[in-house]
């Protein structure tokens, strides 16, 4: 009986130890990867961000075309463009740091802390760039402008006749109807066609 318990206890302990070792080895391996493969991580970030910049530029052209035609740009599109522009600044800073190639002890050896932090930041920003790239597929970027509001008829020196009121009601009804695409108002000069809402 005691041998059975000791074997069970040693089995649990060895299983627990292997899980703990596997856990710490995974973390250690990723941490060392930040340090040793920092350049590859920055290169991957640069490649993913190039794809993201191309998508941003295409979307920016669509937004500018929509604005020129008087459409209102969707808030989601503006927020996405803002996030990409913020990431552009971060990536630009990282690439400048890589070109500096920081060293310590008066240039005698590499700065390992800098490399570790750069590799870690590049991994994080690559994940952010991939998320933005996945979320940047917008079917539409803008909506037509809201319809102008209806104004009431002026009161001043204008005298509304029943025929004028009837015609005005018909025009307002046609403006509210989504099936109507064109409304024409005609008449002799000076009758107030331009003053209609």
DRENPA-3360 file (N, C-alpha, C; in nm, 2 decimals, always signed):
BEGIN
1 = XXXXXXXX = +0.08/-0.12/+0.00/+0.00/+0.00/+0.00/+0.09/+0.13/+0.00 ~ +0.19/+0.14/+0.08/+0.27/+0.26/+0.08/+0.34/+0.28/-0.05 ~ +0.38/+0.18/-0.12/+0.44/+0.19/-0.25/+0.34/+0.25/-0.35 ~ +0.22/+0.21/-0.34/+0.12/+0.26/-0.44/+0.10/+0.41/-0.42 ~ +0.09/+0.46/-0.29/+0.08/+0.60/-0.26/+0.20/+0.68/-0.30 ~ +0.32/+0.62/-0.28/+0.44/+0.69/-0.32/+0.45/+0.70/-0.47 ~ +0.40/+0.60/-0.54/+0.41/+0.61/-0.69/+0.31/+0.71/-0.74 ~ +0.19/+0.71/-0.68/+0.09/+0.81/-0.72/+0.14/+0.95/-0.69;
9 = XXXXXXXX = +0.20/+0.97/-0.57/+0.25/+1.10/-0.53/+0.36/+1.15/-0.63 ~ +0.45/+1.05/-0.66/+0.56/+1.09/-0.75/+0.51/+1.12/-0.89 ~ +0.40/+1.05/-0.93/+0.34/+1.07/-1.06/+0.28/+1.21/-1.07 ~ +0.21/+1.25/-0.96/+0.15/+1.38/-0.96/+0.26/+1.49/-0.96 ~ +0.36/+1.46/-0.88/+0.47/+1.56/-0.87/+0.54/+1.58/-1.00 ~ +0.57/+1.46/-1.06/+0.64/+1.48/-1.19/+0.55/+1.54/-1.30 ~ +0.42/+1.51/-1.30/+0.33/+1.58/-1.39/+0.32/+1.73/-1.36 ~ +0.32/+1.76/-1.23/+0.31/+1.90/-1.19/+0.44/+1.97/-1.23;
17 = XXXXXXXX = +0.55/+1.91/-1.21/+0.68/+1.97/-1.24/+0.69/+1.99/-1.39 ~ +0.65/+1.89/-1.47/+0.66/+1.91/-1.62/+0.57/+2.02/-1.66 ~ +0.45/+2.04/-1.60/+0.37/+2.15/-1.64/+0.43/+2.28/-1.61 ~ +0.49/+2.29/-1.49/+0.55/+2.41/-1.44/+0.67/+2.44/-1.54 ~ +0.75/+2.34/-1.57/+0.87/+2.36/-1.65/+0.82/+2.41/-1.79 ~ +0.72/+2.34/-1.84/+0.67/+2.38/-1.98/+0.62/+2.52/-1.98 ~ +0.55/+2.56/-1.87/+0.50/+2.70/-1.86/+0.61/+2.80/-1.86 ~ +0.71/+2.78/-1.77/+0.82/+2.87/-1.77/+0.91/+2.87/-1.89;
25 = XXXXXXXX = +0.92/+2.75/-1.95/+1.00/+2.74/-2.08/+0.93/+2.82/-2.19 ~ +0.80/+2.82/-2.20/+0.73/+2.90/-2.30/+0.75/+3.04/-2.28 ~ +0.74/+3.09/-2.15/+0.76/+3.23/-2.13/+0.91/+3.27/-2.15 ~ +1.00/+3.19/-2.11/+1.14/+3.22/-2.13/+1.18/+3.22/-2.28 ~ +1.12/+3.13/-2.35/+1.15/+3.12/-2.50/+1.10/+3.24/-2.57 ~ +0.98/+3.29/-2.53/+0.92/+3.41/-2.60/+1.00/+3.53/-2.56 ~ +1.05/+3.54/-2.43/+1.13/+3.65/-2.39/+1.26/+3.66/-2.46 ~ +1.33/+3.54/-2.47/+1.45/+3.54/-2.54/+1.43/+3.57/-2.69;
33 = XXXXXXXX = +1.32/+3.53/-2.75/+1.28/+3.56/-2.88/+1.28/+3.71/-2.91 ~ +1.23/+3.79/-2.81/+1.22/+3.93/-2.82/+1.37/+3.99/-2.84 ~ +1.46/+3.93/-2.76/+1.60/+3.98/-2.76/+1.67/+3.93/-2.89 ~ +1.66/+3.80/-2.92/+1.74/+3.75/-3.03/+1.69/+3.78/-3.17 ~ +1.55/+3.78/-3.18/+1.49/+3.80/-3.31/+1.42/+3.93/-3.32 ~ +1.48/+4.03/-3.26/+1.41/+4.17/-3.26/+1.41/+4.22/-3.40 ~ +1.51/+4.20/-3.48/+1.52/+4.25/-3.62/+1.41/+4.19/-3.70 ~ +1.39/+4.05/-3.69/+1.29/+3.98/-3.77/+1.15/+4.03/-3.73;
41 = XXXXXXXX = +1.13/+4.06/-3.60/+1.00/+4.11/-3.55/+0.97/+4.25/-3.60 ~ +1.07/+4.33/-3.61/+1.06/+4.47/-3.67/+1.03/+4.46/-3.82 ~ +1.10/+4.36/-3.89/+1.08/+4.35/-4.03/+0.93/+4.30/-4.06 ~ +0.88/+4.21/-3.98/+0.75/+4.16/-3.99/+0.65/+4.27/-3.97 ~ +0.67/+4.36/-3.87/+0.59/+4.47/-3.84/+0.59/+4.57/-3.96 ~ +0.71/+4.59/-4.02/+0.72/+4.68/-4.14/+0.64/+4.62/-4.25 ~ +0.64/+4.49/-4.28/+0.57/+4.43/-4.39/+0.42/+4.44/-4.37 ~ +0.37/+4.41/-4.25/+0.23/+4.41/-4.22/+0.18/+4.56/-4.23;
49 = XXXXXXXX = +0.27/+4.65/-4.18/+0.22/+4.79/-4.18/+0.22/+4.85/-4.32 ~ +0.31/+4.80/-4.41/+0.30/+4.84/-4.55/+0.17/+4.81/-4.61 ~ +0.12/+4.69/-4.59/-0.01/+4.65/-4.63/-0.12/+4.74/-4.57 ~ -0.11/+4.77/-4.44/-0.20/+4.85/-4.38/-0.20/+4.99/-4.43 ~ -0.08/+5.05/-4.46/-0.07/+5.18/-4.52/-0.14/+5.18/-4.66 ~ -0.12/+5.08/-4.74/-0.18/+5.07/-4.87/-0.34/+5.08/-4.86 ~ -0.39/+5.00/-4.76/-0.53/+5.00/-4.74/-0.58/+5.14/-4.69 ~ -0.50/+5.20/-4.60/-0.54/+5.33/-4.55/-0.54/+5.43/-4.67;
57 = XXXXXXXX = -0.44/+5.43/-4.76/-0.43/+5.52/-4.87/-0.55/+5.51/-4.96 ~ -0.59/+5.38/-4.99/-0.71/+5.36/-5.08/-0.83/+5.41/-5.01 ~ -0.85/+5.38/-4.88/-0.96/+5.43/-4.81/-0.97/+5.58/-4.80 ~ -0.85/+5.64/-4.78/-0.85/+5.79/-4.77/-0.89/+5.85/-4.90 ~ -0.85/+5.79/-5.02/-0.90/+5.84/-5.15/-1.05/+5.83/-5.16 ~ -1.11/+5.72/-5.11/-1.25/+5.70/-5.12/-1.32/+5.81/-5.03 ~ -1.27/+5.83/-4.91/-1.32/+5.93/-4.82/-1.32/+6.07/-4.88 ~ -1.21/+6.11/-4.94/-1.20/+6.24/-5.01/-1.29/+6.25/-5.12;
65 = XXXXXXXX = -1.31/+6.15/-5.20/-1.41/+6.15/-5.31/-1.56/+6.17/-5.25 ~ -1.59/+6.10/-5.14/-1.72/+6.11/-5.08/-1.74/+6.25/-5.03 ~ -1.63/+6.31/-4.97/-1.65/+6.45/-4.91/-1.66/+6.55/-5.03 ~ -1.60/+6.53/-5.14/-1.61/+6.62/-5.25/-1.76/+6.62/-5.31 ~ -1.82/+6.50/-5.30/-1.96/+6.49/-5.34/-2.06/+6.53/-5.24 ~ -2.01/+6.58/-5.12/-2.10/+6.63/-5.02/-2.16/+6.52/-4.92 ~ -2.10/+6.40/-4.93/-2.15/+6.29/-4.84/-2.08/+6.31/-4.70 ~ -2.14/+6.25/-4.60/-2.10/+6.25/-4.46/-2.02/+6.12/-4.43;
73 = XXXXXXXX = -1.89/+6.13/-4.40/-1.81/+6.02/-4.37/-1.85/+5.95/-4.24 ~ -1.86/+5.81/-4.24/-1.90/+5.74/-4.13/-1.80/+5.75/-4.01 ~ -1.85/+5.76/-3.89/-1.76/+5.77/-3.77/-1.66/+5.65/-3.76 ~ -1.71/+5.53/-3.80/-1.62/+5.42/-3.78/-1.50/+5.43/-3.88 ~ -1.52/+5.48/-3.99/-1.41/+5.50/-4.09/-1.31/+5.60/-4.04 ~ -1.37/+5.72/-3.98/-1.28/+5.82/-3.93/-1.20/+5.76/-3.81 ~ -1.26/+5.68/-3.72/-1.19/+5.62/-3.61/-1.08/+5.53/-3.66 ~ -1.11/+5.45/-3.76/-1.01/+5.35/-3.81/-0.89/+5.43/-3.87;
81 = XXXXXXXX = -0.92/+5.53/-3.95/-0.81/+5.61/-4.00/-0.72/+5.68/-3.90 ~ -0.79/+5.72/-3.79/-0.71/+5.78/-3.68/-0.62/+5.68/-3.61 ~ -0.67/+5.56/-3.59/-0.59/+5.46/-3.53/-0.47/+5.42/-3.62 ~ -0.49/+5.41/-3.75/-0.38/+5.38/-3.84/-0.28/+5.49/-3.84 ~ -0.32/+5.61/-3.84/-0.23/+5.73/-3.83/-0.15/+5.73/-3.70 ~ -0.21/+5.69/-3.59/-0.14/+5.68/-3.46/-0.03/+5.57/-3.47 ~ -0.07/+5.46/-3.53/+0.02/+5.35/-3.54/+0.13/+5.38/-3.64 ~ +0.11/+5.46/-3.74/+0.21/+5.51/-3.83/+0.32/+5.58/-3.76;
89 = XXXXXXXX = +0.28/+5.66/-3.66/+0.38/+5.74/-3.58/+0.47/+5.64/-3.50 ~ +0.40/+5.54/-3.44/+0.48/+5.45/-3.35/+0.57/+5.37/-3.44 ~ +0.53/+5.32/-3.55/+0.61/+5.24/-3.64/+0.73/+5.32/-3.69 ~ +0.70/+5.45/-3.73/+0.81/+5.53/-3.77/+0.92/+5.55/-3.67 ~ +0.87/+5.57/-3.54/+0.97/+5.59/-3.43/+1.05/+5.46/-3.42 ~ +0.99/+5.34/-3.42/+1.06/+5.22/-3.41/+1.17/+5.20/-3.52 ~ +1.13/+5.23/-3.64/+1.22/+5.22/-3.75/+1.34/+5.31/-3.74 ~ +1.31/+5.43/-3.69/+1.43/+5.52/-3.67/+1.52/+5.47/-3.56;
97 = XXXXXXXX = +1.46/+5.40/-3.46/+1.55/+5.35/-3.35/+1.63/+5.23/-3.41 ~ +1.57/+5.15/-3.50/+1.65/+5.04/-3.55/+1.77/+5.09/-3.63 ~ +1.75/+5.20/-3.71/+1.86/+5.26/-3.78/+1.97/+5.31/-3.69 ~ +1.93/+5.36/-3.57/+2.03/+5.41/-3.47/+2.12/+5.29/-3.42 ~ +2.06/+5.17/-3.41/+2.13/+5.05/-3.36/+2.21/+5.08/-3.23 ~ +2.13/+5.11/-3.13/+2.19/+5.15/-3.00/+2.28/+5.05/-2.94 ~ +2.39/+5.10/-2.88/+2.49/+5.01/-2.82/+2.52/+5.07/-2.69 ~ +2.58/+4.99/-2.60/+2.62/+5.04/-2.47/+2.77/+5.02/-2.45;
105 = XXXXXXXX = +2.82/+5.07/-2.34/+2.97/+5.07/-2.31/+3.05/+5.14/-2.42 ~ +3.00/+5.26/-2.46/+3.07/+5.34/-2.56/+3.08/+5.26/-2.69 ~ +2.98/+5.19/-2.73/+2.97/+5.12/-2.86/+3.04/+4.99/-2.86 ~ +3.08/+4.94/-2.75/+3.15/+4.81/-2.75/+3.06/+4.69/-2.76 ~ +2.94/+4.70/-2.71/+2.85/+4.58/-2.72/+2.71/+4.63/-2.74 ~ +2.63/+4.53/-2.79/+2.49/+4.57/-2.82/+2.41/+4.60/-2.69 ~ +2.31/+4.69/-2.70/+2.23/+4.72/-2.59/+2.11/+4.62/-2.58 ~ +2.13/+4.52/-2.49/+2.03/+4.41/-2.49/+1.90/+4.45/-2.44;
113 = XXXXXXXX = +1.89/+4.54/-2.34/+1.76/+4.59/-2.29/+1.69/+4.66/-2.40 ~ +1.75/+4.74/-2.48/+1.69/+4.81/-2.59/+1.64/+4.71/-2.69 ~ +1.72/+4.61/-2.73/+1.67/+4.51/-2.82/+1.55/+4.43/-2.77 ~ +1.56/+4.40/-2.65/+1.44/+4.32/-2.59/+1.32/+4.41/-2.59 ~ +1.32/+4.53/-2.55/+1.20/+4.62/-2.56/+1.16/+4.64/-2.70 ~ +1.25/+4.66/-2.79/+1.21/+4.68/-2.93/+1.14/+4.56/-2.99 ~ +1.19/+4.44/-2.96/+1.13/+4.32/-3.00/+0.99/+4.30/-2.94 ~ +0.98/+4.33/-2.82/+0.85/+4.31/-2.75/+0.75/+4.41/-2.81;
121 = XXXXXXXX = +0.79/+4.54/-2.83/+0.70/+4.64/-2.88/+0.66/+4.61/-3.03 ~ +0.76/+4.56/-3.10/+0.73/+4.52/-3.24/+0.63/+4.41/-3.25 ~ +0.64/+4.31/-3.16/+0.54/+4.20/-3.16/+0.40/+4.26/-3.12 ~ +0.40/+4.35/-3.02/+0.27/+4.40/-2.98/+0.20/+4.49/-3.10 ~ +0.29/+4.57/-3.16/+0.23/+4.66/-3.27/+0.20/+4.58/-3.39 ~ +0.27/+4.47/-3.42/+0.23/+4.38/-3.53/+0.09/+4.32/-3.51 ~ +0.06/+4.28/-3.39/-0.07/+4.23/-3.35/-0.18/+4.34/-3.37 ~ -0.15/+4.46/-3.33/-0.24/+4.58/-3.35/-0.26/+4.61/-3.50;
129 = XXXXXXXX = -0.15/+4.60/-3.58/-0.16/+4.63/-3.72/-0.24/+4.52/-3.79 ~ -0.23/+4.39/-3.75/-0.30/+4.29/-3.81/-0.45/+4.30/-3.78 ~ -0.48/+4.34/-3.65/-0.62/+4.37/-3.62/-0.68/+4.48/-3.70 ~ -0.61/+4.59/-3.72/-0.66/+4.70/-3.80/-0.67/+4.66/-3.94 ~ -0.58/+4.58/-3.99/-0.59/+4.53/-4.13/-0.71/+4.45/-4.15 ~ -0.74/+4.36/-4.06/-0.86/+4.28/-4.06/-0.99/+4.36/-4.05 ~ -0.99/+4.47/-3.98/-1.11/+4.55/-3.96/-1.12/+4.67/-4.06 ~ -1.03/+4.68/-4.16/-1.04/+4.79/-4.25/-1.11/+4.76/-4.38;
137 = XXXXXXXX = -1.20/+4.66/-4.39/-1.27/+4.63/-4.51/-1.41/+4.70/-4.50 ~ -1.41/+4.82/-4.54/-1.54/+4.90/-4.54/-1.61/+4.89/-4.68 ~ -1.73/+4.85/-4.68/-1.81/+4.84/-4.80/-1.84/+4.99/-4.84 ~ -1.89/+5.06/-4.75/-1.92/+5.20/-4.77/-1.84/+5.29/-4.67 ~ -1.80/+5.41/-4.71/-1.73/+5.49/-4.63/-1.81/+5.62/-4.58 ~ -1.92/+5.64/-4.65/-1.99/+5.76/-4.63/-2.14/+5.74/-4.66 ~ -2.22/+5.83/-4.61/-2.36/+5.83/-4.63/-2.40/+5.96/-4.70 ~ -2.51/+5.95/-4.77/-2.56/+6.08/-4.83/-2.59/+6.18/-4.72;
145 = XXXXXXXX = -2.58/+6.31/-4.75/-2.61/+6.41/-4.65/-2.76/+6.40/-4.61 ~ -2.79/+6.44/-4.48/-2.93/+6.44/-4.44/-3.01/+6.54/-4.52 ~ -3.13/+6.50/-4.54/-3.22/+6.59/-4.62/-3.24/+6.72/-4.55 ~ -3.25/+6.83/-4.62/-3.27/+6.96/-4.56/-3.40/+6.97/-4.49 ~ -3.41/+7.04/-4.38/-3.53/+7.06/-4.30/-3.63/+7.14/-4.38 ~ -3.76/+7.12/-4.35/-3.87/+7.20/-4.41/-3.89/+7.32/-4.33 ~ -3.90/+7.43/-4.40/-3.93/+7.56/-4.33/-4.08/+7.59/-4.35 ~ -4.13/+7.67/-4.26/-4.27/+7.71/-4.28/-4.27/+7.83/-4.37;
153 = XXXXXXXX = -4.38/+7.86/-4.42/-4.39/+7.97/-4.52/-4.37/+8.11/-4.44 ~ -4.31/+8.20/-4.51/-4.29/+8.33/-4.44/-4.43/+8.40/-4.41 ~ -4.43/+8.48/-4.31/-4.55/+8.54/-4.27/-4.56/+8.68/-4.32 ~ -4.46/+8.76/-4.30/-4.45/+8.90/-4.33/-4.56/+8.96/-4.43 ~ -4.51/+9.01/-4.54/-4.60/+9.07/-4.64/-4.65/+8.97/-4.74 ~ -4.63/+8.84/-4.72/-4.68/+8.74/-4.81/-4.82/+8.70/-4.77 ~ -4.90/+8.69/-4.87/-5.04/+8.65/-4.84/-5.07/+8.52/-4.91 ~ -5.09/+8.41/-4.84/-5.11/+8.28/-4.89/-5.26/+8.26/-4.93;
161 = XXXXXXXX = -5.27/+8.23/-5.06/-5.41/+8.20/-5.11/-5.43/+8.05/-5.10 ~ -5.55/+8.01/-5.11/-5.58/+7.87/-5.09/-5.51/+7.79/-5.20 ~ -5.51/+7.84/-5.32/-5.44/+7.76/-5.43/-5.29/+7.75/-5.40 ~ -5.23/+7.86/-5.35/-5.09/+7.86/-5.31/-5.06/+7.75/-5.20 ~ -5.15/+7.75/-5.10/-5.14/+7.66/-4.99/-5.15/+7.52/-5.04 ~ -5.25/+7.49/-5.13/-5.26/+7.36/-5.19/-5.14/+7.31/-5.27 ~ -5.09/+7.40/-5.35/-4.97/+7.37/-5.43/-4.85/+7.35/-5.33 ~ -4.84/+7.43/-5.23/-4.73/+7.41/-5.13/-4.74/+7.28/-5.06;
169 = XXXXXXXX = -4.86/+7.24/-5.02/-4.88/+7.11/-4.96/-4.84/+6.99/-5.05 ~ -4.88/+7.00/-5.18/-4.84/+6.90/-5.27/-4.69/+6.89/-5.29 ~ -4.62/+7.00/-5.29/-4.48/+7.00/-5.31/-4.41/+6.94/-5.18 ~ -4.46/+6.97/-5.06/-4.40/+6.92/-4.94/-4.43/+6.77/-4.93 ~ -4.55/+6.72/-4.98/-4.58/+6.58/-4.98/-4.49/+6.51/-5.07 ~ -4.46/+6.56/-5.19/-4.37/+6.50/-5.29/-4.23/+6.49/-5.23 ~ -4.19/+6.59/-5.16/-4.05/+6.59/-5.10/-4.04/+6.49/-4.99 ~ -4.14/+6.45/-4.92/-4.14/+6.35/-4.82/-4.14/+6.21/-4.88;
177 = XXXXXXXX = -4.20/+6.20/-5.00/-4.21/+6.07/-5.07/-4.08/+6.02/-5.12 ~ -4.03/+5.90/-5.07/-3.90/+5.85/-5.12/-3.91/+5.80/-5.26 ~ -4.02/+5.78/-5.32/-4.04/+5.74/-5.46/-4.02/+5.85/-5.56 ~ -4.03/+5.98/-5.51/-4.02/+6.09/-5.60/-3.87/+6.13/-5.60 ~ -3.82/+6.15/-5.72/-3.68/+6.18/-5.73/-3.66/+6.32/-5.79 ~ -3.76/+6.38/-5.85/-3.75/+6.50/-5.92/-3.88/+6.58/-5.90 ~ -3.87/+6.71/-5.86/-3.98/+6.79/-5.84/-3.96/+6.92/-5.91 ~ -4.05/+6.96/-6.00/-4.04/+7.08/-6.07/-4.14/+7.18/-6.03;
185 = XXXXXXXX = -4.09/+7.31/-6.01/-4.18/+7.42/-5.97/-4.16/+7.52/-6.08 ~ -4.27/+7.56/-6.15/-4.26/+7.66/-6.25/-4.37/+7.76/-6.24 ~ -4.35/+7.87/-6.30/-4.45/+7.98/-6.30/-4.39/+8.11/-6.34 ~ -4.47/+8.21/-6.36/-4.42/+8.34/-6.41/-4.33/+8.41/-6.30 ~ -4.24/+8.49/-6.34/-4.15/+8.55/-6.25/-4.21/+8.64/-6.14 ~ -4.15/+8.63/-6.02/-4.20/+8.72/-5.91/-4.31/+8.65/-5.83 ~ -4.34/+8.52/-5.85/-4.45/+8.46/-5.77/-4.39/+8.39/-5.65 ~ -4.26/+8.38/-5.63/-4.20/+8.32/-5.51/-4.15/+8.18/-5.52;
193 = XXXXX = -4.11/+8.14/-5.64/-4.06/+8.00/-5.66/-3.93/+7.98/-5.58 ~ -3.85/+8.08/-5.58/-3.72/+8.06/-5.51/-3.74/+8.06/-5.36 ~ -3.84/+8.12/-5.31/-3.86/+8.13/-5.16/-3.92/+8.00/-5.11 ~ -3.96/+7.91/-5.19/-4.02/+7.78/-5.14/-3.91/+7.70/-5.07 ~ -3.94/+7.63/-4.96/-3.84/+7.56/-4.89/-3.78/+7.44/-4.97;
% end
